[in-house]
Every structure is written in C-alpha cells, then in structure tokens.
Amino acid sequence: MSTARHAARATRSSGRRTRSALLDAAARQFRERGLADVSLGDIAEAADAFPSQVTYYFGSKEALFVEAASRDVLHAAAQVEAVGRRTRTKEQYARHLTTAALSSPAVPFFAEALLLARRRDDLRPLIARTLDRLHDEGARAVAERCAAQGWSLNAPPQAVARAFWATVLGIALEAGGAGDAFDLPAAHAAVLATLSTTPARRP
C-alpha cells in the first residue's frame, strides 16, 4: 500500500473515531441538560475535540441533536426486541415491551428530536429514515414473536410496529410536556390494544 493511501485510510479512521466521540458526548449532555443548555464547546470539550469539528461533521447543533437521538433510539429498539423475545404471552409481550421502551432515556430524547424537526426541513430526512428503521425492524420482531408463539394478528406486522412506536412516543411526549410520570398500566393497555393479537387456532 502506498504511503498516501495509508495516510488517507488513517485519516478516515481518525475521523470516524472523532465523529463517534462527538455523538457519545452530545447524547450524554443532551439527555441530561437539553438542547438549549448545551453548547458546541461543551460537547467538543467532553469529546476531546474542537467546536469546529462539530460543525464539520454535523453542520449544526440541532443536526447533531437529531442524529444522536436517532442513534440512541435505534439502540434502544434493539434492547426492547431482546426483552420481547423472553416473553410467553401477548400480555407479557405488551407489558415488557412498553416498560422497556418507556424506561429508556432514548425514547423521550427521540421524541424531542421529532418536535425539533417539525419546522426544519433539513432535519426531516434523518427522522424519516429512523422511523422507517424502527417500523421495519419492529415489524420483523413482531412477526417472529407471533410465529414462535402461535399468535395471529388482526393487522399487518408493519402496522402493529408503527402503532407501537406512535403510542410509546406519544406517551413520552405527553408525560414530558405535563411533567408527569408514566402511567404504566394505562400504557400497557394501550400497547396491548395496538398489538391486536389473538391466539392462533391449532389444527
């Protein structure tokens, strides 16, 4: 490998590490303090980087907020799916999925990102891609669990996954806006209704 090519590869690797460190630092600070109270300098200092690198890699503090929230909620969704695989009844499935999702700080974080993108055309594509992944991966998880447990659905898995995330994110927004804790029993009931599962008939 030529020296120039080796240097270019090292530069790309260093860039990926810096970008990842900025995302990690931003996610921690945004979750704890919110968008308004975190500066680019705060994020750069926590990541051992420069403020100019934040704008180089992400464009703006708001874009970094949305990307960090999107990354976090996708990680949280994978953890929620893992919880769901350990359940045996549809009631357990709804209860454990809802509790796992609403217990994750990533859910209210992403709910804030949804609101932020509402008036920012430049932020909407990443939000749309993240929602698509949540729905697609959720649909796959629901279909796999139903097949494993012999449940039938009254709606396509994609519709069930969309309803689940709409319900969970809506609950997070409502609780955050009102300053209230989650009413988990009510949330469980709402998610169970979105699943619309009934035991499959055995031959």
mmCIF file of the C-alpha atoms, coordinates in Angstrom:
data_MODEL
# 
_entry.id   MODEL 
# 
loop_
_atom_site.group_PDB 
_atom_site.id 
_atom_site.type_symbol 
_atom_site.label_atom_id 
_atom_site.label_alt_id 
_atom_site.label_comp_id 
_atom_site.label_asym_id 
_atom_site.label_entity_id 
_atom_site.label_seq_id 
_atom_site.pdbx_PDB_ins_code 
_atom_site.Cartn_x 
_atom_site.Cartn_y 
_atom_site.Cartn_z 
_atom_site.occupancy 
_atom_site.B_iso_or_equiv 
_atom_site.pdbx_formal_charge 
_atom_site.auth_seq_id 
_atom_site.auth_comp_id 
_atom_site.auth_asym_id 
_atom_site.auth_atom_id 
_atom_site.pdbx_PDB_model_num 
ATOM 1   C CA . MET A 1 1   ? 0.000   0.000   0.000  1.00 0.00 ? 1   MET A CA 1 
ATOM 2   C CA . SER A 1 2   ? 1.332   3.448   -0.885 1.00 0.00 ? 2   SER A CA 1 
ATOM 3   C CA . THR A 1 3   ? 2.145   5.971   1.824  1.00 0.00 ? 3   THR A CA 1 
ATOM 4   C CA . ALA A 1 4   ? -0.565  8.311   0.523  1.00 0.00 ? 4   ALA A CA 1 
ATOM 5   C CA . ARG A 1 5   ? -3.202  5.598   0.599  1.00 0.00 ? 5   ARG A CA 1 
ATOM 6   C CA . HIS A 1 6   ? -2.169  4.527   4.093  1.00 0.00 ? 6   HIS A CA 1 
ATOM 7   C CA . ALA A 1 7   ? -2.378  8.138   5.293  1.00 0.00 ? 7   ALA A CA 1 
ATOM 8   C CA . ALA A 1 8   ? -5.836  8.553   3.760  1.00 0.00 ? 8   ALA A CA 1 
ATOM 9   C CA . ARG A 1 9   ? -7.088  5.406   5.487  1.00 0.00 ? 9   ARG A CA 1 
ATOM 10  C CA . ALA A 1 10  ? -5.661  6.564   8.829  1.00 0.00 ? 10  ALA A CA 1 
ATOM 11  C CA . THR A 1 11  ? -7.342  9.935   8.372  1.00 0.00 ? 11  THR A CA 1 
ATOM 12  C CA . ARG A 1 12  ? -10.717 8.317   7.677  1.00 0.00 ? 12  ARG A CA 1 
ATOM 13  C CA . SER A 1 13  ? -10.342 6.065   10.720 1.00 0.00 ? 13  SER A CA 1 
ATOM 14  C CA . SER A 1 14  ? -9.456  9.037   12.905 1.00 0.00 ? 14  SER A CA 1 
ATOM 15  C CA . GLY A 1 15  ? -12.431 10.938  11.524 1.00 0.00 ? 15  GLY A CA 1 
ATOM 16  C CA . ARG A 1 16  ? -14.804 8.096   12.355 1.00 0.00 ? 16  ARG A CA 1 
ATOM 17  C CA . ARG A 1 17  ? -13.477 7.958   15.915 1.00 0.00 ? 17  ARG A CA 1 
ATOM 18  C CA . THR A 1 18  ? -13.858 11.716  16.349 1.00 0.00 ? 18  THR A CA 1 
ATOM 19  C CA . ARG A 1 19  ? -17.381 11.643  14.951 1.00 0.00 ? 19  ARG A CA 1 
ATOM 20  C CA . SER A 1 20  ? -18.358 8.765   17.232 1.00 0.00 ? 20  SER A CA 1 
ATOM 21  C CA . ALA A 1 21  ? -16.847 10.505  20.260 1.00 0.00 ? 21  ALA A CA 1 
ATOM 22  C CA . LEU A 1 22  ? -18.813 13.670  19.468 1.00 0.00 ? 22  LEU A CA 1 
ATOM 23  C CA . LEU A 1 23  ? -22.041 11.671  19.177 1.00 0.00 ? 23  LEU A CA 1 
ATOM 24  C CA . ASP A 1 24  ? -21.387 9.937   22.504 1.00 0.00 ? 24  ASP A CA 1 
ATOM 25  C CA . ALA A 1 25  ? -20.604 13.193  24.280 1.00 0.00 ? 25  ALA A CA 1 
ATOM 26  C CA . ALA A 1 26  ? -23.554 15.000  22.731 1.00 0.00 ? 26  ALA A CA 1 
ATOM 27  C CA . ALA A 1 27  ? -26.026 12.242  23.590 1.00 0.00 ? 27  ALA A CA 1 
ATOM 28  C CA . ARG A 1 28  ? -24.999 12.251  27.256 1.00 0.00 ? 28  ARG A CA 1 
ATOM 29  C CA . GLN A 1 29  ? -25.207 16.004  27.604 1.00 0.00 ? 29  GLN A CA 1 
ATOM 30  C CA . PHE A 1 30  ? -28.393 16.479  25.588 1.00 0.00 ? 30  PHE A CA 1 
ATOM 31  C CA . ARG A 1 31  ? -30.202 13.792  27.613 1.00 0.00 ? 31  ARG A CA 1 
ATOM 32  C CA . GLU A 1 32  ? -29.109 15.342  30.893 1.00 0.00 ? 32  GLU A CA 1 
ATOM 33  C CA . ARG A 1 33  ? -29.403 19.058  30.118 1.00 0.00 ? 33  ARG A CA 1 
ATOM 34  C CA . GLY A 1 34  ? -31.431 19.529  26.955 1.00 0.00 ? 34  GLY A CA 1 
ATOM 35  C CA . LEU A 1 35  ? -30.611 21.248  23.687 1.00 0.00 ? 35  LEU A CA 1 
ATOM 36  C CA . ALA A 1 36  ? -30.658 24.864  24.857 1.00 0.00 ? 36  ALA A CA 1 
ATOM 37  C CA . ASP A 1 37  ? -28.294 24.409  27.806 1.00 0.00 ? 37  ASP A CA 1 
ATOM 38  C CA . VAL A 1 38  ? -25.557 22.542  25.907 1.00 0.00 ? 38  VAL A CA 1 
ATOM 39  C CA . SER A 1 39  ? -23.077 24.460  23.762 1.00 0.00 ? 39  SER A CA 1 
ATOM 40  C CA . LEU A 1 40  ? -20.856 23.249  20.957 1.00 0.00 ? 40  LEU A CA 1 
ATOM 41  C CA . GLY A 1 41  ? -17.929 23.999  23.253 1.00 0.00 ? 41  GLY A CA 1 
ATOM 42  C CA . ASP A 1 42  ? -19.365 21.731  25.950 1.00 0.00 ? 42  ASP A CA 1 
ATOM 43  C CA . ILE A 1 43  ? -19.694 18.861  23.502 1.00 0.00 ? 43  ILE A CA 1 
ATOM 44  C CA . ALA A 1 44  ? -16.267 19.380  21.962 1.00 0.00 ? 44  ALA A CA 1 
ATOM 45  C CA . GLU A 1 45  ? -14.568 19.551  25.358 1.00 0.00 ? 45  GLU A CA 1 
ATOM 46  C CA . ALA A 1 46  ? -16.267 16.331  26.521 1.00 0.00 ? 46  ALA A CA 1 
ATOM 47  C CA . ALA A 1 47  ? -15.165 14.589  23.300 1.00 0.00 ? 47  ALA A CA 1 
ATOM 48  C CA . ASP A 1 48  ? -11.619 15.996  23.390 1.00 0.00 ? 48  ASP A CA 1 
ATOM 49  C CA . ALA A 1 49  ? -12.310 17.737  20.097 1.00 0.00 ? 49  ALA A CA 1 
ATOM 50  C CA . PHE A 1 50  ? -12.749 21.272  18.745 1.00 0.00 ? 50  PHE A CA 1 
ATOM 51  C CA . PRO A 1 51  ? -16.069 23.132  18.277 1.00 0.00 ? 51  PRO A CA 1 
ATOM 52  C CA . SER A 1 52  ? -15.253 23.498  14.579 1.00 0.00 ? 52  SER A CA 1 
ATOM 53  C CA . GLN A 1 53  ? -15.245 19.690  14.294 1.00 0.00 ? 53  GLN A CA 1 
ATOM 54  C CA . VAL A 1 54  ? -18.866 19.569  15.474 1.00 0.00 ? 54  VAL A CA 1 
ATOM 55  C CA . THR A 1 55  ? -19.953 21.800  12.609 1.00 0.00 ? 55  THR A CA 1 
ATOM 56  C CA . TYR A 1 56  ? -17.623 19.997  10.177 1.00 0.00 ? 56  TYR A CA 1 
ATOM 57  C CA . TYR A 1 57  ? -19.159 16.583  10.888 1.00 0.00 ? 57  TYR A CA 1 
ATOM 58  C CA . PHE A 1 58  ? -22.764 17.544  11.659 1.00 0.00 ? 58  PHE A CA 1 
ATOM 59  C CA . GLY A 1 59  ? -23.431 21.025  10.309 1.00 0.00 ? 59  GLY A CA 1 
ATOM 60  C CA . SER A 1 60  ? -25.243 22.387  13.364 1.00 0.00 ? 60  SER A CA 1 
ATOM 61  C CA . LYS A 1 61  ? -26.009 21.648  16.985 1.00 0.00 ? 61  LYS A CA 1 
ATOM 62  C CA . GLU A 1 62  ? -29.587 20.802  16.034 1.00 0.00 ? 62  GLU A CA 1 
ATOM 63  C CA . ALA A 1 63  ? -28.464 18.277  13.418 1.00 0.00 ? 63  ALA A CA 1 
ATOM 64  C CA . LEU A 1 64  ? -26.170 16.686  15.992 1.00 0.00 ? 64  LEU A CA 1 
ATOM 65  C CA . PHE A 1 65  ? -29.083 16.511  18.441 1.00 0.00 ? 65  PHE A CA 1 
ATOM 66  C CA . VAL A 1 66  ? -31.255 14.697  15.906 1.00 0.00 ? 66  VAL A CA 1 
ATOM 67  C CA . GLU A 1 67  ? -28.505 12.288  14.855 1.00 0.00 ? 67  GLU A CA 1 
ATOM 68  C CA . ALA A 1 68  ? -27.611 11.456  18.466 1.00 0.00 ? 68  ALA A CA 1 
ATOM 69  C CA . ALA A 1 69  ? -31.264 10.912  19.357 1.00 0.00 ? 69  ALA A CA 1 
ATOM 70  C CA . SER A 1 70  ? -31.814 8.761   16.273 1.00 0.00 ? 70  SER A CA 1 
ATOM 71  C CA . ARG A 1 71  ? -28.807 6.587   17.031 1.00 0.00 ? 71  ARG A CA 1 
ATOM 72  C CA . ASP A 1 72  ? -29.888 6.177   20.660 1.00 0.00 ? 72  ASP A CA 1 
ATOM 73  C CA . VAL A 1 73  ? -33.464 5.186   19.864 1.00 0.00 ? 73  VAL A CA 1 
ATOM 74  C CA . LEU A 1 74  ? -32.320 2.540   17.365 1.00 0.00 ? 74  LEU A CA 1 
ATOM 75  C CA . HIS A 1 75  ? -30.043 1.036   20.016 1.00 0.00 ? 75  HIS A CA 1 
ATOM 76  C CA . ALA A 1 76  ? -32.924 1.148   22.483 1.00 0.00 ? 76  ALA A CA 1 
ATOM 77  C CA . ALA A 1 77  ? -35.219 -0.577  19.981 1.00 0.00 ? 77  ALA A CA 1 
ATOM 78  C CA . ALA A 1 78  ? -32.782 -3.492  19.722 1.00 0.00 ? 78  ALA A CA 1 
ATOM 79  C CA . GLN A 1 79  ? -32.829 -3.823  23.511 1.00 0.00 ? 79  GLN A CA 1 
ATOM 80  C CA . VAL A 1 80  ? -36.636 -3.689  23.532 1.00 0.00 ? 80  VAL A CA 1 
ATOM 81  C CA . GLU A 1 81  ? -36.735 -6.501  20.953 1.00 0.00 ? 81  GLU A CA 1 
ATOM 82  C CA . ALA A 1 82  ? -34.441 -8.605  23.151 1.00 0.00 ? 82  ALA A CA 1 
ATOM 83  C CA . VAL A 1 83  ? -36.844 -8.155  26.073 1.00 0.00 ? 83  VAL A CA 1 
ATOM 84  C CA . GLY A 1 84  ? -39.759 -9.200  23.867 1.00 0.00 ? 84  GLY A CA 1 
ATOM 85  C CA . ARG A 1 85  ? -38.063 -12.443 22.880 1.00 0.00 ? 85  ARG A CA 1 
ATOM 86  C CA . ARG A 1 86  ? -38.169 -13.587 26.502 1.00 0.00 ? 86  ARG A CA 1 
ATOM 87  C CA . THR A 1 87  ? -41.962 -13.345 26.847 1.00 0.00 ? 87  THR A CA 1 
ATOM 88  C CA . ARG A 1 88  ? -44.512 -16.142 26.521 1.00 0.00 ? 88  ARG A CA 1 
ATOM 89  C CA . THR A 1 89  ? -47.928 -14.439 26.382 1.00 0.00 ? 89  THR A CA 1 
ATOM 90  C CA . LYS A 1 90  ? -49.197 -11.447 24.458 1.00 0.00 ? 90  LYS A CA 1 
ATOM 91  C CA . GLU A 1 91  ? -49.946 -9.673  27.747 1.00 0.00 ? 91  GLU A CA 1 
ATOM 92  C CA . GLN A 1 92  ? -46.340 -10.162 28.883 1.00 0.00 ? 92  GLN A CA 1 
ATOM 93  C CA . TYR A 1 93  ? -45.149 -9.053  25.462 1.00 0.00 ? 93  TYR A CA 1 
ATOM 94  C CA . ALA A 1 94  ? -47.082 -5.782  25.619 1.00 0.00 ? 94  ALA A CA 1 
ATOM 95  C CA . ARG A 1 95  ? -46.148 -5.120  29.240 1.00 0.00 ? 95  ARG A CA 1 
ATOM 96  C CA . HIS A 1 96  ? -42.442 -5.864  28.911 1.00 0.00 ? 96  HIS A CA 1 
ATOM 97  C CA . LEU A 1 97  ? -42.007 -4.042  25.608 1.00 0.00 ? 97  LEU A CA 1 
ATOM 98  C CA . THR A 1 98  ? -43.771 -0.950  26.918 1.00 0.00 ? 98  THR A CA 1 
ATOM 99  C CA . THR A 1 99  ? -41.848 -0.918  30.189 1.00 0.00 ? 99  THR A CA 1 
ATOM 100 C CA . ALA A 1 100 ? -38.527 -1.400  28.396 1.00 0.00 ? 100 ALA A CA 1 
ATOM 101 C CA . ALA A 1 101 ? -39.248 1.346   25.867 1.00 0.00 ? 101 ALA A CA 1 
ATOM 102 C CA . LEU A 1 102 ? -40.524 3.893   28.375 1.00 0.00 ? 102 LEU A CA 1 
ATOM 103 C CA . SER A 1 103 ? -37.687 3.134   30.790 1.00 0.00 ? 103 SER A CA 1 
ATOM 104 C CA . SER A 1 104 ? -35.118 4.056   28.163 1.00 0.00 ? 104 SER A CA 1 
ATOM 105 C CA . PRO A 1 105 ? -33.903 7.682   28.155 1.00 0.00 ? 105 PRO A CA 1 
ATOM 106 C CA . ALA A 1 106 ? -33.597 7.325   24.390 1.00 0.00 ? 106 ALA A CA 1 
ATOM 107 C CA . VAL A 1 107 ? -37.378 7.461   23.878 1.00 0.00 ? 107 VAL A CA 1 
ATOM 108 C CA . PRO A 1 108 ? -38.062 10.965  25.286 1.00 0.00 ? 108 PRO A CA 1 
ATOM 109 C CA . PHE A 1 109 ? -34.788 12.076  23.676 1.00 0.00 ? 109 PHE A CA 1 
ATOM 110 C CA . PHE A 1 110 ? -36.026 10.976  20.252 1.00 0.00 ? 110 PHE A CA 1 
ATOM 111 C CA . ALA A 1 111 ? -39.469 12.441  20.948 1.00 0.00 ? 111 ALA A CA 1 
ATOM 112 C CA . GLU A 1 112 ? -37.771 15.821  21.416 1.00 0.00 ? 112 GLU A CA 1 
ATOM 113 C CA . ALA A 1 113 ? -35.954 15.326  18.127 1.00 0.00 ? 113 ALA A CA 1 
ATOM 114 C CA . LEU A 1 114 ? -39.294 14.737  16.401 1.00 0.00 ? 114 LEU A CA 1 
ATOM 115 C CA . LEU A 1 115 ? -40.537 18.097  17.640 1.00 0.00 ? 115 LEU A CA 1 
ATOM 116 C CA . LEU A 1 116 ? -37.301 19.804  16.667 1.00 0.00 ? 116 LEU A CA 1 
ATOM 117 C CA . ALA A 1 117 ? -37.555 18.500  13.115 1.00 0.00 ? 117 ALA A CA 1 
ATOM 118 C CA . ARG A 1 118 ? -41.154 19.635  12.758 1.00 0.00 ? 118 ARG A CA 1 
ATOM 119 C CA . ARG A 1 119 ? -40.071 23.054  11.459 1.00 0.00 ? 119 ARG A CA 1 
ATOM 120 C CA . ARG A 1 120 ? -36.693 22.099  9.998  1.00 0.00 ? 120 ARG A CA 1 
ATOM 121 C CA . ASP A 1 121 ? -36.745 20.637  6.518  1.00 0.00 ? 121 ASP A CA 1 
ATOM 122 C CA . ASP A 1 122 ? -33.039 19.800  6.745  1.00 0.00 ? 122 ASP A CA 1 
ATOM 123 C CA . LEU A 1 123 ? -33.607 17.552  9.779  1.00 0.00 ? 123 LEU A CA 1 
ATOM 124 C CA . ARG A 1 124 ? -36.585 15.611  8.482  1.00 0.00 ? 124 ARG A CA 1 
ATOM 125 C CA . PRO A 1 125 ? -34.798 13.074  6.240  1.00 0.00 ? 125 PRO A CA 1 
ATOM 126 C CA . LEU A 1 126 ? -32.867 11.539  9.144  1.00 0.00 ? 126 LEU A CA 1 
ATOM 127 C CA . ILE A 1 127 ? -36.015 11.415  11.279 1.00 0.00 ? 127 ILE A CA 1 
ATOM 128 C CA . ALA A 1 128 ? -37.860 9.725   8.416  1.00 0.00 ? 128 ALA A CA 1 
ATOM 129 C CA . ARG A 1 129 ? -35.088 7.155   7.943  1.00 0.00 ? 129 ARG A CA 1 
ATOM 130 C CA . THR A 1 130 ? -35.007 6.436   11.667 1.00 0.00 ? 130 THR A CA 1 
ATOM 131 C CA . LEU A 1 131 ? -38.764 5.928   11.830 1.00 0.00 ? 131 LEU A CA 1 
ATOM 132 C CA . ASP A 1 132 ? -38.589 3.646   8.797  1.00 0.00 ? 132 ASP A CA 1 
ATOM 133 C CA . ARG A 1 133 ? -35.975 1.505   10.556 1.00 0.00 ? 133 ARG A CA 1 
ATOM 134 C CA . LEU A 1 134 ? -37.976 1.427   13.781 1.00 0.00 ? 134 LEU A CA 1 
ATOM 135 C CA . HIS A 1 135 ? -41.054 0.291   11.874 1.00 0.00 ? 135 HIS A CA 1 
ATOM 136 C CA . ASP A 1 136 ? -39.247 -2.242  9.674  1.00 0.00 ? 136 ASP A CA 1 
ATOM 137 C CA . GLU A 1 137 ? -37.253 -3.822  12.489 1.00 0.00 ? 137 GLU A CA 1 
ATOM 138 C CA . GLY A 1 138 ? -40.255 -3.720  14.801 1.00 0.00 ? 138 GLY A CA 1 
ATOM 139 C CA . ALA A 1 139 ? -42.391 -5.443  12.177 1.00 0.00 ? 139 ALA A CA 1 
ATOM 140 C CA . ARG A 1 140 ? -39.791 -8.176  11.795 1.00 0.00 ? 140 ARG A CA 1 
ATOM 141 C CA . ALA A 1 141 ? -39.612 -8.675  15.570 1.00 0.00 ? 141 ALA A CA 1 
ATOM 142 C CA . VAL A 1 142 ? -43.403 -8.823  15.930 1.00 0.00 ? 142 VAL A CA 1 
ATOM 143 C CA . ALA A 1 143 ? -43.734 -11.298 13.068 1.00 0.00 ? 143 ALA A CA 1 
ATOM 144 C CA . GLU A 1 144 ? -41.006 -13.522 14.513 1.00 0.00 ? 144 GLU A CA 1 
ATOM 145 C CA . ARG A 1 145 ? -42.547 -13.494 18.007 1.00 0.00 ? 145 ARG A CA 1 
ATOM 146 C CA . CYS A 1 146 ? -46.034 -14.242 16.697 1.00 0.00 ? 146 CYS A CA 1 
ATOM 147 C CA . ALA A 1 147 ? -44.709 -17.136 14.617 1.00 0.00 ? 147 ALA A CA 1 
ATOM 148 C CA . ALA A 1 148 ? -42.779 -18.527 17.576 1.00 0.00 ? 148 ALA A CA 1 
ATOM 149 C CA . GLN A 1 149 ? -45.728 -18.311 19.979 1.00 0.00 ? 149 GLN A CA 1 
ATOM 150 C CA . GLY A 1 150 ? -48.567 -19.146 17.600 1.00 0.00 ? 150 GLY A CA 1 
ATOM 151 C CA . TRP A 1 151 ? -50.266 -15.761 17.824 1.00 0.00 ? 151 TRP A CA 1 
ATOM 152 C CA . SER A 1 152 ? -52.242 -14.259 14.965 1.00 0.00 ? 152 SER A CA 1 
ATOM 153 C CA . LEU A 1 153 ? -52.525 -10.571 14.169 1.00 0.00 ? 153 LEU A CA 1 
ATOM 154 C CA . ASN A 1 154 ? -55.546 -8.604  13.063 1.00 0.00 ? 154 ASN A CA 1 
ATOM 155 C CA . ALA A 1 155 ? -53.254 -6.171  11.245 1.00 0.00 ? 155 ALA A CA 1 
ATOM 156 C CA . PRO A 1 156 ? -50.004 -6.481  9.262  1.00 0.00 ? 156 PRO A CA 1 
ATOM 157 C CA . PRO A 1 157 ? -46.823 -6.505  11.401 1.00 0.00 ? 157 PRO A CA 1 
ATOM 158 C CA . GLN A 1 158 ? -45.739 -3.186  9.864  1.00 0.00 ? 158 GLN A CA 1 
ATOM 159 C CA . ALA A 1 159 ? -48.953 -1.533  11.034 1.00 0.00 ? 159 ALA A CA 1 
ATOM 160 C CA . VAL A 1 160 ? -48.533 -3.034  14.505 1.00 0.00 ? 160 VAL A CA 1 
ATOM 161 C CA . ALA A 1 161 ? -44.956 -1.747  14.754 1.00 0.00 ? 161 ALA A CA 1 
ATOM 162 C CA . ARG A 1 162 ? -45.997 1.731   13.607 1.00 0.00 ? 162 ARG A CA 1 
ATOM 163 C CA . ALA A 1 163 ? -48.788 1.778   16.166 1.00 0.00 ? 163 ALA A CA 1 
ATOM 164 C CA . PHE A 1 164 ? -46.441 0.617   18.934 1.00 0.00 ? 164 PHE A CA 1 
ATOM 165 C CA . TRP A 1 165 ? -43.904 3.366   18.328 1.00 0.00 ? 165 TRP A CA 1 
ATOM 166 C CA . ALA A 1 166 ? -46.570 6.018   17.794 1.00 0.00 ? 166 ALA A CA 1 
ATOM 167 C CA . THR A 1 167 ? -48.134 5.036   21.116 1.00 0.00 ? 167 THR A CA 1 
ATOM 168 C CA . VAL A 1 168 ? -44.854 4.912   23.047 1.00 0.00 ? 168 VAL A CA 1 
ATOM 169 C CA . LEU A 1 169 ? -43.547 8.194   21.624 1.00 0.00 ? 169 LEU A CA 1 
ATOM 170 C CA . GLY A 1 170 ? -46.910 9.848   22.216 1.00 0.00 ? 170 GLY A CA 1 
ATOM 171 C CA . ILE A 1 171 ? -46.904 8.740   25.852 1.00 0.00 ? 171 ILE A CA 1 
ATOM 172 C CA . ALA A 1 172 ? -43.349 10.044  26.259 1.00 0.00 ? 172 ALA A CA 1 
ATOM 173 C CA . LEU A 1 173 ? -44.307 13.419  24.786 1.00 0.00 ? 173 LEU A CA 1 
ATOM 174 C CA . GLU A 1 174 ? -47.426 13.694  26.923 1.00 0.00 ? 174 GLU A CA 1 
ATOM 175 C CA . ALA A 1 175 ? -45.592 12.816  30.131 1.00 0.00 ? 175 ALA A CA 1 
ATOM 176 C CA . GLY A 1 176 ? -42.714 15.131  29.301 1.00 0.00 ? 176 GLY A CA 1 
ATOM 177 C CA . GLY A 1 177 ? -44.982 18.034  28.453 1.00 0.00 ? 177 GLY A CA 1 
ATOM 178 C CA . ALA A 1 178 ? -47.152 17.625  31.524 1.00 0.00 ? 178 ALA A CA 1 
ATOM 179 C CA . GLY A 1 179 ? -44.245 16.884  33.844 1.00 0.00 ? 179 GLY A CA 1 
ATOM 180 C CA . ASP A 1 180 ? -45.886 13.649  34.961 1.00 0.00 ? 180 ASP A CA 1 
ATOM 181 C CA . ALA A 1 181 ? -44.513 10.167  35.437 1.00 0.00 ? 181 ALA A CA 1 
ATOM 182 C CA . PHE A 1 182 ? -45.645 7.450   33.064 1.00 0.00 ? 182 PHE A CA 1 
ATOM 183 C CA . ASP A 1 183 ? -48.900 5.696   33.906 1.00 0.00 ? 183 ASP A CA 1 
ATOM 184 C CA . LEU A 1 184 ? -47.511 2.269   33.084 1.00 0.00 ? 184 LEU A CA 1 
ATOM 185 C CA . PRO A 1 185 ? -50.744 0.248   33.500 1.00 0.00 ? 185 PRO A CA 1 
ATOM 186 C CA . ALA A 1 186 ? -52.507 2.572   31.053 1.00 0.00 ? 186 ALA A CA 1 
ATOM 187 C CA . ALA A 1 187 ? -49.531 2.412   28.694 1.00 0.00 ? 187 ALA A CA 1 
ATOM 188 C CA . HIS A 1 188 ? -49.523 -1.393  28.824 1.00 0.00 ? 188 HIS A CA 1 
ATOM 189 C CA . ALA A 1 189 ? -53.226 -1.457  27.956 1.00 0.00 ? 189 ALA A CA 1 
ATOM 190 C CA . ALA A 1 190 ? -52.707 0.949   25.055 1.00 0.00 ? 190 ALA A CA 1 
ATOM 191 C CA . VAL A 1 191 ? -49.874 -1.103  23.586 1.00 0.00 ? 191 VAL A CA 1 
ATOM 192 C CA . LEU A 1 192 ? -51.769 -4.362  24.051 1.00 0.00 ? 192 LEU A CA 1 
ATOM 193 C CA . ALA A 1 193 ? -54.624 -2.818  22.073 1.00 0.00 ? 193 ALA A CA 1 
ATOM 194 C CA . THR A 1 194 ? -52.229 -1.851  19.262 1.00 0.00 ? 194 THR A CA 1 
ATOM 195 C CA . LEU A 1 195 ? -50.897 -5.384  19.031 1.00 0.00 ? 195 LEU A CA 1 
ATOM 196 C CA . SER A 1 196 ? -54.430 -6.731  18.476 1.00 0.00 ? 196 SER A CA 1 
ATOM 197 C CA . THR A 1 197 ? -53.218 -10.279 18.972 1.00 0.00 ? 197 THR A CA 1 
ATOM 198 C CA . THR A 1 198 ? -55.411 -13.303 19.396 1.00 0.00 ? 198 THR A CA 1 
ATOM 199 C CA . PRO A 1 199 ? -54.329 -16.914 19.933 1.00 0.00 ? 199 PRO A CA 1 
ATOM 200 C CA . ALA A 1 200 ? -53.933 -18.731 16.645 1.00 0.00 ? 200 ALA A CA 1 
ATOM 201 C CA . ARG A 1 201 ? -56.200 -21.735 16.164 1.00 0.00 ? 201 ARG A CA 1 
ATOM 202 C CA . ARG A 1 202 ? -54.380 -25.023 16.246 1.00 0.00 ? 202 ARG A CA 1 
ATOM 203 C CA . PRO A 1 203 ? -55.413 -27.697 13.767 1.00 0.00 ? 203 PRO A CA 1 
# 
